[in-house]
Every structure is written in structure tokens, then in C-alpha cells.
Amino acid sequence: MAGTVFIRSCIILCLLIHTAMCQECSQPCDCPAESPLCPVGTSLVLDGCSCCKVCARQAGEPCSFLEPCDHHKDLYCDYGVLSDTETGICMAQEGQTCDLGGVIYRSGETFQPSCKHQCVCMNGEIGCVPTCASNIRLPSPDCPYPRRVQIPGKCCEEWVCDQIPQEDTFQSAMAGRSIAYREITDQSVQPESARDNCIVQTTEWSECSATCGMGLSSRVTNDNEQCQLERQTRMCMIRPCHAELEKDIKRGKKCVRTPKSQRAMRFELSGCQSVRLYKPKFCGVCTDGRCCTPHATATVEVEFRCSEGDTFRKRMMFIKTCSCHHDCPRENDIFLASHSRRMIGDYDNDM
């Protein structure tokens, strides 16, 4: 009897929600001229009518048909929490929690371990984006000795210009190298652009931030029209999570170094999928304690399409060969950019 009452209550609740949905979408779309500006880490999604773009509601926030939850973080709107059938609370799907420094975060929960990083827990994995600008300023005639300083009361360092050199002025990824800006001795000769007077310098790509699944890799370069140092990022996938690569190890061997995907696959990023199918190579595993990491890679532009119809392009690392060694990165370290291992033969490719 109690089960029958519960089922009837669920049916009535669904009918009420469906009726509200039909009423909400009965009018023509009337959206603002510009999409809203969402906070860092918050997705821009279509409302329930697939009409206007709105900032997705986050875990623990009120949600409705026109204010959906962030499905990129596996959040859903639970209408059973509140008595108002048209309003719910964003809840996370069943997923593994994350442990960072002894603090447990739910899957789908957004948090800031420091003022310089915004992080999210997604099914046991932590991903972070910097909240401070990572631009690096080069010396120039109007600012010959730039340096970063910490402003009291502010989280992020800011650039200031000195006219005379200070001790430890340059503490960047380009320290120890020759200055990438050349003074022009002949004042009568003017360069056509900053690039004509630029000595191109580029650091190595950092190691992928995830040992499995999608991660990030970055580098610093001034290979642009302004000859300004900038931080570039690319997506990377060393191997799929939960892949049983041990079965590919041949008899008498201890490692499978660079296995290739047998079936064409689409890459997934924040709920979006790559437009093209790929058969990428991955780094394998060993049975003797060694780990396998990329040795030679290529950087390719990959186009993604989201369920809302939007498309975007991202640089992505494609593995050519891997090497197996004992110099292994620390597990679950979300700041693996500090752990660097040189890769050779990397180049940009449009494929």
C-alpha cells in the first residue's frame, strides 16, 4: 500500500513538472543581446527550453527548468528536496569523492584550496584552473626592468616598472636566458612590427596534469606578433582511465610501451565531444614498478561540439612514442606542472 502511494506521488510530481515546462516554453524566445558573464569555473548552458544561454547553477544552489544545473559537472536538479515543485536543489550524481589535504569534497563540488586556484571534484579526480593571470612581461624601452611584486591585501602579484635594475629582477621561466628584446642601435631604422625585432624563445611542454583521462599541459613562449611572453595550454590524455593495458603485455616482457587504440574514439571534454573520430596512441604500463610517459608528441587542433550546439577548438597532445622509466610523477598531484620531463620532437600539426 505504501509503495503504491509513493508511486502515485511520483507520477503526480512528474505531471506537475511537465505542465510547468510546457507553460514556460509556450512563448517565443526572448533572449538578451549578449550572453551573461559567468564566474570562473561556471558553464554557460542553454535553459530548459533550449532557448537562451544562462549561467549553470552549481551544487547546493536552487535550480529550475529555466535555470538548469551544470551538467558538465554531472549535477542534476532534485525537485524532491523543496516543497515547491517548480524549484529544486542542484545535487551531484553518484560519484567518488575527492581527498585534498585531508578535506573531502563531493563529486561536482567547486572549491578554492587557495586564492590562486579554483578547483572542482569530478568523480574522484580534481581539476584546477588558475585565478591569477599568468602573463609574463618583457623588457621594453618604456619599461626596461619589469618585476612582479606582492600588493598588500591582494592575492595575485602585479607587474611594476623600474628604471634601474633591482636584485633578483627576473624570476621567471625565461631566467638565465638572453633577453628576448633587442635594442635597435640605428635609430633611423624602425622595425615593421615587434615580431621583426623578436628572438623567439619557447619552453618545453610541462608534463600532463593527469596520469589517466583528460588533463592539461602548458608552456611559455613569445612566438606571437607582439613578441610578448604568454602561457599556452593544450589538452592531453596519457591513457584512458580504467583501461586494462596489462593484458597487452607480451609473454616474456614487462612493459607495453605505446599501445594504440584499436577502435576509433571521440575525445570528451566538459560534456562536449570531438567532431572527428581518432585512433590515438597511449602510454602503456609495466609490471616491474616503472611508469610509461610521453617521449615524442605532436600538438593538434581538435574541434569539439557541445549538446547546446556550440563548437570550440582546443590544442591537444597526440603521442608518437613513450618511454618507460623509474622517474615517476607523484600520484594524485594536481600541480604536476612542476614535475618536468623533457619530450622531444614536439611540433604543431593541423592534421
Secondary structure as GFF3:
##gff-version 3
##sequence-region A 1 351
A	DSSP	alpha_helix	2	24	.	.	.	ID=ss1
A	DSSP	beta_strand	44	46	.	.	.	ID=ss2
A	DSSP	beta_strand	53	55	.	.	.	ID=ss3
A	DSSP	beta_strand	62	63	.	.	.	ID=ss4
A	DSSP	three_ten_helix	71	73	.	.	.	ID=ss5
A	DSSP	beta_strand	75	78	.	.	.	ID=ss6
A	DSSP	beta_strand	88	92	.	.	.	ID=ss7
A	DSSP	beta_strand	98	100	.	.	.	ID=ss8
A	DSSP	beta_strand	103	105	.	.	.	ID=ss9
A	DSSP	beta_strand	110	114	.	.	.	ID=ss10
A	DSSP	beta_strand	117	122	.	.	.	ID=ss11
A	DSSP	beta_strand	125	130	.	.	.	ID=ss12
A	DSSP	beta_strand	145	149	.	.	.	ID=ss13
A	DSSP	beta_strand	158	162	.	.	.	ID=ss14
A	DSSP	three_ten_helix	194	197	.	.	.	ID=ss15
A	DSSP	beta_strand	215	221	.	.	.	ID=ss16
A	DSSP	beta_strand	230	236	.	.	.	ID=ss17
A	DSSP	three_ten_helix	245	248	.	.	.	ID=ss18
A	DSSP	beta_strand	268	269	.	.	.	ID=ss19
A	DSSP	beta_strand	272	274	.	.	.	ID=ss20
A	DSSP	beta_strand	291	305	.	.	.	ID=ss21
A	DSSP	beta_strand	311	325	.	.	.	ID=ss22
A	DSSP	three_ten_helix	336	338	.	.	.	ID=ss23
A	DSSP	beta_strand	348	349	.	.	.	ID=ss24
###
